[in-house]
């Protein structure tokens, strides 16, 4: 199991621009926050349902990027995923705000 890998938004942005689709982006914020705006292609899974839904829909070897409302929530989500057997989990430092400030593609009501 990898250590709680911190991912820089520029790394994720580069992977998206180069069309490397072998990863999943999970937004663990609440549904209204997700609907308001999120990283393009991210799926929403609330923190409370994260382990159950991830185990039922994602392969344990899948590379996962995760972000939340703040770095604390992001780190908690990454630990939950790693603790339930997901080998490649990266916590997106700064979350959605960092993504937007780096000029990353977004979608949603205010995107």
URZIVEN-V928414 format. One record per backbone hydrogen bond with DSSP energy under -0.5 kcal/mol. NH is the residue of the N-H (numbers start at 1). CO is the residue of the C=O. If there is no record, write none. Layout:
# URZIVEN-V928414
nh = (NH & NH)
co = (CO & CO)
This chain:
# URZIVEN-V928414
nh = (2 & 5 & 5 & 7 & 7 & 11 & 12 & 13 & 14 & 15 & 16 & 17 & 18 & 19 & 20 & 21 & 23 & 24 & 26 & 26 & 27 & 28 & 28 & 34 & 35 & 36 & 37 & 38 & 40 & 42 & 43 & 45 & 45 & 47 & 49 & 50 & 50 & 53 & 54 & 55 & 56 & 57 & 58 & 62 & 63 & 64 & 64 & 65 & 66 & 67 & 74 & 75 & 76 & 77 & 78 & 79 & 80 & 81 & 82 & 83 & 84 & 84 & 85 & 86 & 87 & 87 & 88 & 89 & 90 & 91 & 92 & 92 & 93 & 93 & 95 & 96 & 97 & 98 & 99 & 100 & 101 & 102 & 103 & 104 & 107 & 109 & 110 & 111)
co = (87 & 3 & 89 & 5 & 91 & 8 & 8 & 9 & 10 & 11 & 12 & 13 & 14 & 16 & 15 & 19 & 21 & 63 & 24 & 65 & 43 & 26 & 67 & 30 & 31 & 32 & 33 & 107 & 105 & 39 & 25 & 27 & 43 & 28 & 46 & 46 & 47 & 49 & 50 & 51 & 52 & 53 & 54 & 59 & 22 & 62 & 88 & 24 & 90 & 26 & 70 & 71 & 72 & 73 & 74 & 75 & 76 & 77 & 78 & 79 & 80 & 81 & 82 & 81 & 60 & 85 & 62 & 87 & 64 & 5 & 66 & 90 & 7 & 91 & 92 & 68 & 94 & 94 & 95 & 96 & 97 & 98 & 100 & 99 & 38 & 35 & 36 & 108)
